[in-house]
Amino acid sequence: MSLRFKNIFSNIKNAIVIVKAIDDPPSQPPKSVRLSLSDNLFTIRKELEKDSSINDTLLFSQKYFENNKYEFAEINLEKEKYFLLNEIIYESEKILYLKKSSKLDWNYFNELRKLDYGRTITSEGTKRANKRAFKMKNCEMTELGAEGCQKKHVKFKSIEERMMKTNLFFSCDISVQNFAELGISVDKLKNEKFNIETDSSYHFTEYGKISLKFSNYLEPTPEFVEAVKEAIKSKNIGDFKQIIEEFGQFIPTEVILGGRAYFNDFEISTGYFAEDSNENATNANIGGVEVKLASSSNHLKGKSNYFKLQCTKLIGGEQINLENFDEETWVKSLKDYKTWDCIEFRGPISIFQSLPKDLHEQIIKSVGKRIHYATTEDLYYHLEEIGRPKKFELNIPPNILKIIQNKAADCNIFATVIDVDESKNAFFTCQVLCPPDGKPSLIIHCIQKKFRKRKCDLKINWMIIGFYTNFNFILSDFNTQLNILKNDFDISSNQNLMINPHLLDFEYDSLIEDIPCFGIPVLTKLEPSNISLVIGHHFFNAQKENKIGACTFSYCTKSNRYVNLPNFTFYTLIIHNANYLMPFDYSIRNFRKPIINLANNNAPKFISLYSANKTNNYGPIFLKQKCRQIKIKSIDCENNNCFICKNNKLLTTNNIKCALFDPSQIYIQKKIIYCILAHKY
């Protein structure tokens, strides 16, 4: 049939036109709308979008007759402005035919599944953010063939691995070895009992249809950029927590769309069978999935187990009744790409990663330093020579060593030690040896009232703190912020100085909070002039308001006397928004001696002494840490004429507190995503 057009027909305004979808099954029922027949198709599309009569998956089509039947030719989106409505419809019918596009459009999938929104890890799966962090400008879309179809049996070796799979991270080269604990307690699975609620495995059938890669095409939204700038300006780390709650923790850079069906398997019968050679078969049909278990046995009596599969969850496809699940029907529904959903996330990055580079450094400084690594190690050695410390080589993992070597991370090492044997006449201290071009290590000093050779059984707790420079992180604790202050001591300008009280470049409101501080002396080289020197320290409430002071001093374990301080750098770890200060117990049961009793825990705590008095009496004093107790230790000096002894610079034990810090309280709380994001694709 030929098309007949008349001028009067072309000029009709508000003509009644039937809009009809010709896909099978139809995506929508026919609609009657009023349209201007002289408008081009681009204008017609805008009009139809107002009541959702059309979307980007539907194209205008022109009806034509060929080979004794009617066919429909689709009109590409980019060509719509060159066609008028009266050119593609019959005057007698006034039917506008819509045809599902034969070409997949990434814009459609992005709008349907909100792919450029951030996401957050939860125990039930990823949660999409409410606010849009990015706008996808383009996409590399690849249709998947047979490689997208698979059936697998997934086993979980850890709660972290289960969380990874639950949140749709299935890539086989993502390691869960370093995943941090999530704080979710799950009873250990018993070998003889299969618990559906805490099952350690499941089956799934997957039909991956397309892959969308967009790592190079993400543009931050103005709203997201402005929120980050405001958080930096506020200097409040809690604002970054709010950003993540609103915009998500991460965004994947590749998404697999399609469908996945989950099945749980569980025992349906248990019994004992006798030796025979007969074939036994069992058929089960649960939720549309038939399982046939057959065996030809020729062995002794034993326990027989039969399992059945039940569909428990569907992602993508037609959402049918799970109790009457028909896999064939569900698979057929996946022929319609409008039913495809996200079945796997790949290449996740922090939402901050794709921000402009000029914001990166500001974010890093605002967030503050974080614990990259913390561990406890055993050290056993023989103390043979007076005044000679033990050098302890740090076993730093390669990935952490790479972070240390990055100057932008500005890493620091802090360490503490306890004597497992709990000797009454000795205690131990730690210092860091960090050569400019060498590997860092620890210097362990044993301080004794009278030197004796001995066996030393120690536990050392050490940690590495620095900035995150690659944004492959998800913050888990926004209430605790770590900052480190640096103070260089140079003997060329401080000759003959045994004790050095100085104010820290840091202010706080002493009426509102106590700020725990922890210190560590760092040497760049070990030589005869400093090999026997112990650099001690404590903190004090300075005379000036809202200031904390640090007092460093030096003691020689070889001569048993206070000596002049050597060249060293003193680092102070400041923990914001946390209260780790504990008073000493002077009760009768402790014979009026200042003691802090601890829970029976062999892990050494980071400890430091803090004088609450505004006093000028900055005297040397040490802390001795045992597994269950912390004590104050003063050291005898064999040189009564030294500056400290002559001026009675000994700190009294009145109004002193002890700061305690267990890095596992922060380090272990890192979220699962830390390691997912640290993976390079």
C-alpha positions in Angstrom: 0.0 0.0 0.0 1.4 3.4 -0.9 1.3 6.4 1.4 -1.0 9.2 0.4 -0.3 12.6 1.8 -2.4 15.7 1.2 -1.6 19.3 2.3 -4.6 19.4 4.4 -3.5 16.3 6.2 0.0 17.6 6.7 -1.2 20.7 8.4 -3.5 19.1 10.8 -2.8 20.1 14.4 -3.6 17.9 17.4 -4.7 15.0 15.3 -5.6 11.9 17.2 -2.9 9.3 16.7 -2.7 5.8 18.1 0.8 5.0 19.6 1.3 1.2 19.4 4.4 -0.9 20.4 5.0 -3.9 18.1 7.5 -5.8 20.2 6.5 -9.2 21.5 5.2 -9.1 24.1 4.2 -5.5 23.8 6.1 -3.2 26.2 2.9 -1.1 26.8 -0.8 -1.1 25.7 -1.8 1.2 22.7 -2.4 4.8 23.6 -4.4 7.5 21.9 -2.7 10.9 21.9 -3.0 14.2 20.1 0.0 15.1 18.0 0.9 17.6 15.3 1.5 15.7 12.1 3.8 18.3 10.8 6.3 18.0 13.7 9.5 16.1 13.2 10.0 12.9 15.2 12.5 14.5 17.6 9.7 16.9 18.7 7.2 14.0 18.8 9.5 12.0 21.1 9.7 14.9 23.5 6.0 15.1 23.6 5.5 11.4 24.2 8.1 11.3 26.9 5.9 13.6 29.0 3.5 10.7 29.8 6.2 7.9 29.5 4.8 6.7 26.2 8.3 6.3 24.9 11.8 5.8 26.1 15.3 5.4 24.6 14.7 1.7 24.1 11.8 2.4 21.7 12.4 3.7 18.2 9.9 5.1 15.7 9.3 2.6 12.8 7.8 2.9 9.4 5.4 0.3 8.1 5.9 -1.0 4.6 4.7 -3.9 2.5 7.1 -6.4 1.0 6.9 -10.1 -0.1 3.2 -10.2 0.6 3.6 -9.1 4.2 4.1 -6.0 6.3 7.5 -5.2 7.7 8.7 -2.4 10.0 11.8 -0.3 9.5 13.3 1.4 12.6 14.5 5.0 12.5 17.7 5.8 14.4 17.5 8.3 17.2 20.1 10.6 15.6 18.0 10.7 12.4 14.7 11.6 14.0 14.9 15.4 13.3 15.0 14.6 9.5 11.6 12.9 9.5 8.1 14.4 9.9 5.4 12.4 11.6 3.1 12.6 8.5 5.9 10.9 6.5 5.9 7.7 8.4 2.2 7.0 9.2 -0.7 6.1 6.9 -3.4 8.8 6.6 -6.2 6.2 6.9 -4.8 4.6 10.0 -3.0 7.3 11.9 -1.1 4.7 13.9 2.4 5.5 15.1 4.4 2.3 15.5 7.1 1.9 18.1 9.7 -0.8 17.8 12.2 -2.0 20.5 15.6 -0.9 19.4 17.8 -3.6 18.0 20.8 -1.7 19.3 21.5 -1.7 23.1 21.9 1.7 24.6 24.1 2.3 27.6 22.2 5.4 28.5 19.1 3.3 29.1 20.9 0.9 31.4 22.5 3.8 33.3 19.1 5.4 33.9 17.4 2.1 34.7 20.1 0.8 37.2 21.7 4.1 38.3 25.2 2.8 37.5 26.9 6.2 38.2 25.6 6.3 41.7 27.9 5.4 44.6 27.3 2.3 46.7 27.8 1.1 50.2 28.7 -2.3 51.5 26.2 -4.0 53.9 25.7 -7.5 55.2 22.7 -7.9 52.9 24.4 -6.6 49.7 25.3 -3.3 48.2 23.1 -0.4 49.0 22.8 2.4 46.3 23.3 5.9 47.5 20.4 8.4 47.5 22.4 11.2 45.9 24.2 11.0 42.6 28.0 11.4 42.9 28.9 11.1 39.2 27.5 11.5 35.7 28.5 8.9 33.2 29.6 10.6 30.0 30.3 7.5 27.9 30.7 3.8 28.2 32.5 0.8 26.7 29.7 -1.7 26.2 30.4 -5.4 25.3 27.8 -8.0 24.7 28.6 -11.3 26.3 28.2 -14.6 24.6 28.4 -18.1 26.0 31.1 -17.0 28.5 28.4 -15.1 30.3 26.5 -18.2 31.2 27.7 -20.3 34.1 26.5 -22.5 36.9 28.7 -22.5 40.1 28.8 -23.8 43.6 30.3 -21.1 45.8 31.9 -22.0 49.2 32.8 -19.4 51.8 36.1 -19.8 53.7 35.5 -16.7 55.9 32.9 -14.2 56.8 34.8 -11.7 54.7 34.6 -13.9 51.6 30.9 -14.3 52.2 30.4 -10.6 52.4 32.4 -10.1 49.2 30.1 -12.5 47.3 27.0 -11.1 48.9 27.9 -7.6 47.6 28.4 -9.0 44.1 32.2 -9.0 44.0 32.9 -12.3 42.2 36.1 -11.6 40.4 38.4 -14.5 41.1 41.5 -12.4 41.4 40.2 -10.3 44.3 42.0 -11.5 47.4 40.3 -11.6 50.8 43.5 -12.5 52.7 43.8 -9.0 54.2 40.1 -8.2 54.6 39.5 -6.6 58.0 37.0 -7.9 60.4 33.5 -6.5 60.0 32.4 -6.9 63.5 29.7 -9.4 62.4 29.7 -12.4 64.7 28.8 -15.7 63.1 29.0 -19.0 64.9 31.5 -21.5 63.4 29.8 -24.0 61.2 29.7 -27.5 62.5 30.9 -30.2 60.1 28.0 -32.5 60.9 25.2 -30.0 60.7 24.1 -27.7 57.8 22.5 -24.6 59.0 20.5 -22.7 56.4 20.8 -19.4 58.1 24.6 -19.6 58.4 25.3 -21.8 55.4 28.8 -21.8 54.0 27.9 -22.4 50.4 25.3 -22.0 47.8 24.6 -22.7 44.1 23.8 -20.1 41.5 22.9 -20.0 37.8 24.2 -16.9 36.0 23.4 -15.3 32.6 25.7 -12.4 32.0 24.4 -10.4 29.1 26.6 -7.3 28.8 29.6 -5.7 30.3 29.7 -1.9 30.9 33.1 -0.2 31.5 33.1 3.4 32.4 36.2 4.1 34.5 37.4 6.8 32.1 34.0 8.5 31.7 32.9 9.5 35.2 32.4 13.2 35.9 31.7 14.3 39.4 28.4 16.1 39.9 28.5 19.7 41.1 26.6 18.7 44.2 29.2 16.1 45.1 32.1 18.4 44.5 30.5 21.2 46.6 29.9 18.8 49.5 33.5 17.7 49.5 34.7 21.4 49.4 32.5 22.2 52.4 33.8 19.2 54.3 37.4 20.3 53.7 36.5 23.9 54.8 34.8 22.7 58.0 37.9 20.7 59.1 35.4 18.3 60.6 36.1 14.7 59.7 32.5 13.8 60.5 31.4 15.7 57.4 33.2 13.1 55.3 31.1 10.4 57.0 28.0 12.3 56.0 29.2 12.5 52.4 29.7 8.7 52.3 26.2 8.2 53.8 24.7 10.3 51.1 26.9 9.6 48.1 28.2 6.1 48.9 31.5 4.5 49.8 32.6 3.3 46.3 31.6 3.2 42.7 32.3 0.3 40.4 34.1 1.0 37.1 32.7 -2.1 35.4 29.2 -3.7 35.8 27.9 -7.0 34.5 24.2 -6.9 33.7 22.0 -10.0 33.3 20.3 -12.4 35.7 21.4 -14.7 38.5 19.3 -17.2 40.4 20.5 -18.4 43.9 19.8 -21.9 45.3 20.4 -23.2 48.8 21.2 -26.9 49.2 20.3 -28.7 52.4 19.9 -32.2 53.7 16.6 -33.9 53.1 17.2 -37.4 54.4 19.9 -39.2 56.4 20.3 -42.9 56.9 22.6 -45.9 56.9 22.9 -48.3 54.0 24.4 -51.8 53.8 27.0 -53.0 51.4 25.6 -53.9 48.0 26.2 -53.2 44.4 22.8 -51.9 43.4 22.3 -48.5 41.9 20.2 -46.2 44.0 18.5 -43.1 42.6 16.6 -40.3 44.2 14.7 -37.6 42.4 13.6 -34.3 44.0 11.8 -31.4 42.4 12.0 -28.3 44.6 11.2 -24.9 43.3 11.3 -26.1 39.8 14.9 -27.5 40.2 15.1 -31.3 39.9 18.1 -33.0 41.6 18.8 -36.6 40.9 21.3 -38.4 43.2 22.5 -41.7 41.9 25.1 -44.0 43.3 26.4 -47.5 42.6 27.7 -48.5 46.0 30.0 -51.3 46.9 31.2 -50.5 50.3 30.5 -50.9 54.0 27.7 -49.3 56.0 27.9 -45.5 56.3 25.8 -42.4 56.5 23.9 -41.4 53.3 23.0 -37.8 52.7 20.5 -36.4 50.1 20.3 -32.8 49.2 17.8 -30.7 47.4 18.1 -27.2 45.8 15.6 -24.5 46.5 15.6 -21.1 44.7 16.0 -18.4 47.4 16.7 -15.2 45.4 16.6 -13.8 41.9 18.5 -10.9 40.5 17.2 -9.8 37.1 14.7 -11.5 34.9 11.0 -11.8 35.6 10.5 -11.8 39.4 8.4 -14.9 39.7 7.2 -16.9 42.7 10.3 -18.6 44.2 8.2 -21.5 45.6 7.2 -22.4 42.1 10.4 -21.4 40.3 10.6 -22.5 36.7 14.1 -21.9 35.5 13.2 -22.2 31.8 10.6 -19.5 32.1 13.0 -17.3 34.0 15.8 -17.7 31.4 13.3 -16.9 28.6 12.4 -13.6 30.4 16.1 -12.5 30.2 15.7 -12.1 26.4 14.1 -8.8 27.3 17.0 -6.5 28.2 14.7 -4.4 30.3 14.7 -7.1 32.9 18.5 -7.2 33.2 20.0 -6.1 36.6 23.5 -5.8 38.1 24.9 -9.2 38.8 28.5 -8.3 39.4 30.6 -5.3 40.3 34.2 -5.0 39.2 37.0 -2.5 39.6 35.5 -0.6 42.5 37.1 2.7 43.5 36.6 5.2 46.3 34.1 7.9 45.4 36.9 10.4 46.2 39.2 8.8 43.6 37.6 10.4 40.5 37.5 13.9 42.0 39.8 16.6 40.5 43.4 16.2 41.6 43.5 19.6 43.3 41.0 18.2 45.9 43.0 15.0 46.6 45.7 16.5 48.8 43.2 18.6 50.7 41.0 15.5 51.4 44.1 13.5 52.5 45.1 16.2 55.0 41.6 16.7 56.2 41.1 13.0 56.9 44.4 12.8 58.8 46.7 9.8 59.1 45.4 6.2 59.5 46.9 2.9 60.7 48.2 1.1 57.6 49.5 -1.9 59.5 49.6 -3.1 63.1 51.0 -6.4 64.4 52.4 -8.1 67.5 55.6 -10.2 67.3 57.6 -12.3 69.7 61.3 -11.7 70.4 63.5 -14.0 72.3 67.2 -13.3 72.8 70.1 -13.4 75.3 71.3 -10.2 76.9 75.1 -10.7 77.2 76.7 -7.3 77.3 75.9 -4.2 79.4 74.8 -1.2 77.4 74.3 -3.1 74.1 70.6 -3.0 72.9 68.9 -5.6 70.7 68.2 -4.6 67.1 64.9 -6.0 65.9 64.3 -6.1 62.2 60.7 -5.3 61.2 59.0 -7.9 59.0 57.2 -5.4 56.8 54.9 -6.8 54.1 55.8 -5.7 50.6 52.7 -3.7 50.0 53.2 -1.8 53.3 56.9 -1.3 52.5 55.8 0.3 49.2 53.6 2.7 51.1 56.4 3.6 53.4 58.7 4.4 50.5 56.1 6.8 49.1 57.1 10.2 50.6 53.6 11.5 50.2 52.3 9.0 52.7 54.6 10.5 55.3 54.6 7.3 57.4 55.7 6.9 61.0 56.5 3.8 63.1 55.4 3.5 66.7 56.3 0.5 68.9 55.9 -0.8 72.4 57.2 -3.8 74.3 56.5 -6.0 77.3 58.5 -8.6 79.2 56.6 -11.8 79.1 58.6 -13.2 82.1 57.7 -10.0 84.1 61.1 -9.7 85.8 61.0 -7.5 88.9 64.5 -6.0 88.3 64.2 -5.0 84.6 62.0 -3.3 82.1 62.3 -2.6 78.3 61.9 0.4 76.0 61.7 0.9 72.3 63.3 3.3 69.9 63.1 3.4 66.1 66.1 3.3 63.9 65.3 4.7 60.5 68.4 5.2 58.2 67.7 7.6 55.3 68.3 4.9 52.7 67.7 1.8 54.7 65.0 -0.4 56.1 63.6 0.7 59.5 64.1 -1.4 62.6 63.6 -1.2 66.4 66.2 -0.7 69.1 65.2 -2.5 72.3 66.9 -1.4 75.5 66.8 -3.4 78.7 67.1 -1.2 81.8 68.3 -2.9 85.0 69.1 -1.6 88.4 72.2 -3.9 88.3 73.3 -5.5 85.1 72.9 -9.3 84.9 73.0 -11.5 81.8 69.6 -12.9 81.2 67.2 -14.5 78.7 64.7 -12.0 77.3 61.2 -13.2 76.2 59.4 -10.2 74.8 56.3 -9.2 72.9 56.5 -6.2 70.6 53.5 -4.3 69.3 54.3 -2.0 66.4 52.3 -0.1 63.8 52.7 2.0 60.8 50.7 5.2 60.5 50.5 7.5 57.4 48.3 9.2 54.9 46.3 7.3 52.3 47.5 8.6 49.0 45.6 6.5 46.5 42.1 6.8 48.0 41.7 3.0 48.0 40.1 3.2 51.4 36.9 3.3 53.2 37.0 5.0 56.6 35.4 2.9 59.4 36.0 5.2 62.3 35.1 8.9 61.7 35.2 9.7 65.4 38.9 9.0 65.9 41.5 11.1 64.1 45.2 10.6 64.2 47.8 13.4 63.8 51.5 13.2 64.2 53.8 16.1 65.3 57.5 16.2 64.5 60.2 17.8 66.7 63.9 17.6 65.8 66.5 17.8 68.5 70.0 19.0 67.3 72.9 18.9 69.7 74.7 21.7 67.8 72.2 24.2 69.1 71.4 22.4 72.4 74.7 21.3 73.8 74.9 19.8 77.3 71.2 19.4 77.5 70.0 16.4 79.6 66.3 17.2 79.7 64.3 19.1 77.1 60.7 20.2 77.9 59.0 21.8 74.9 55.5 22.7 73.9 53.8 20.8 71.1 52.5 22.8 68.2 48.9 21.8 69.0 46.0 23.5 70.8 43.0 21.9 72.5 40.3 22.8 75.0 41.5 21.4 78.3 38.1 22.0 79.9 36.3 19.8 77.4 38.6 17.0 76.6 41.9 15.2 77.4 44.0 14.5 74.4 46.0 11.3 74.6 49.5 11.7 73.2 52.0 8.9 72.5 55.7 9.5 71.6 58.5 7.6 70.0 62.2 8.7 69.5 63.7 8.1 66.1 67.4 7.8 65.3 68.9 8.0 61.8 72.0 6.1 62.7 73.4 3.9 65.5 76.9 4.6 66.6 79.1 4.3 69.7 78.0 7.7 71.0 74.4 6.8 71.2 74.2 3.0 71.1 73.7 2.8 74.9 71.3 5.8 75.2 67.7 5.4 76.2 65.6 8.4 75.2 62.6 8.6 77.6 59.7 11.0 77.6 56.4 12.0 79.2 53.8 14.6 78.5 52.6 17.4 80.8 49.9 20.1 81.0 51.8 23.3 80.1 51.6 26.6 81.9 50.1 28.1 78.8 46.4 27.3 78.3 45.3 24.8 75.8 48.9 23.5 75.3 50.5 20.2 75.9 54.2 19.8 76.6 56.6 16.9 76.0 59.6 16.3 78.1 62.4 14.2 76.6 65.5 13.0 78.5 68.4 10.6 78.0 69.8 7.8 80.2 72.9 5.7 79.6 72.4 2.0 80.3 76.2 1.4 80.3 77.1 4.1 82.9 73.7 4.1 84.7 73.4 7.9 84.7 71.6 10.6 83.0 73.5 12.1 80.0 73.1 14.7 77.4 70.5 14.1 74.7 71.8 12.9 71.3 70.6 14.0 67.8 67.2 12.5 67.3 63.6 13.2 66.1 60.7 12.9 68.5 57.3 12.1 67.0 54.1 12.6 68.9 50.9 10.7 68.0 47.8 12.7 68.9 44.5 10.9 69.0 41.5 13.2 68.6 38.0 12.7 69.8 39.0 9.7 72.0 39.5 9.3 75.7 42.2 6.8 76.6 43.6 8.5 79.8 43.4 6.4 83.0 44.3 7.5 86.5 46.7 5.4 88.6 45.3 3.4 91.6 46.9 4.4 94.9 44.8 2.0 97.0 46.0 0.0 100.0 45.9 -3.2 98.1 48.6 -1.7 95.9 50.6 -0.6 99.0 49.9 3.0 98.0 52.0 2.7 94.9 50.7 4.0 91.6 49.5 1.0 89.6 47.1 0.4 86.7 45.6 -3.1 86.6 44.9 -4.5 83.1 42.8 -7.4 81.8 44.8 -10.5 81.2 46.0 -9.7 77.7 49.4 -10.4 76.4 49.2 -7.9 73.6 51.3 -4.9 74.6 49.5 -1.5 74.8 50.9 1.8 73.7 51.3 3.8 76.8 52.6 7.2 77.9 52.8 9.2 81.1 50.8 12.4 81.4 51.1 14.9 84.2 47.9 16.8 84.9 49.5 19.5 87.0 50.6 22.8 85.5 54.1 22.3 86.9 57.7 23.2 86.0 58.9 20.0 87.6 59.7 18.2 84.4 61.5 15.1 85.7 62.6 11.8 84.1 60.3 8.9 84.8 59.5 5.7 83.0 56.5 3.3 82.7 56.9 -0.4 83.1 54.3 -2.5 81.3 53.5 -6.0 82.3 50.8 -8.3 80.8 48.4 -7.4 83.6 49.8 -4.2 85.1 51.4 -0.8 84.5 53.8 0.7 87.0 55.8 3.8 87.4 59.6 3.4 87.4 62.2 5.9 88.6 65.9 5.2 87.8 68.9 5.7 90.1 71.6 7.9 88.7 75.2 7.2 89.7 76.2 10.7 89.0 74.8 12.8 91.9 76.3 16.0 90.4 74.4 15.9 87.1 71.9 18.7 86.2 68.9 16.5 86.9 70.1 15.3 90.3 71.4 18.7 91.5 68.2 20.5 90.6 66.0 17.8 91.9 64.3 17.4 88.5 62.3 14.3 89.5 58.6 14.2 88.6 56.4 13.5 91.5 53.7 10.8 91.2 50.9 13.1 92.3 48.2 13.9 89.7 49.6 11.8 86.9 47.7 9.7 84.4 48.5 7.0 81.9 47.4 7.1 78.3 46.7 3.7 76.8 46.1 2.8 73.2 45.3 -0.5 71.5 45.7 -0.1 67.8 43.5 -3.2 67.1 40.5 -1.1 68.2 40.9 1.0 65.1 43.0 -1.2 62.8 40.8 -4.3 62.9 37.7 -2.1 62.3 38.7 -1.3 58.8 36.0 -2.3 56.4 36.0 -5.1 53.9 36.2 -2.6 51.0 39.8 -1.5 52.0 41.1 -4.6 50.4 38.6 -4.7 47.6 39.6 -1.2 46.6 43.3 -1.9 47.1 43.1 -4.5 44.3 44.3 -3.3 40.9 42.4 -4.5 37.9 
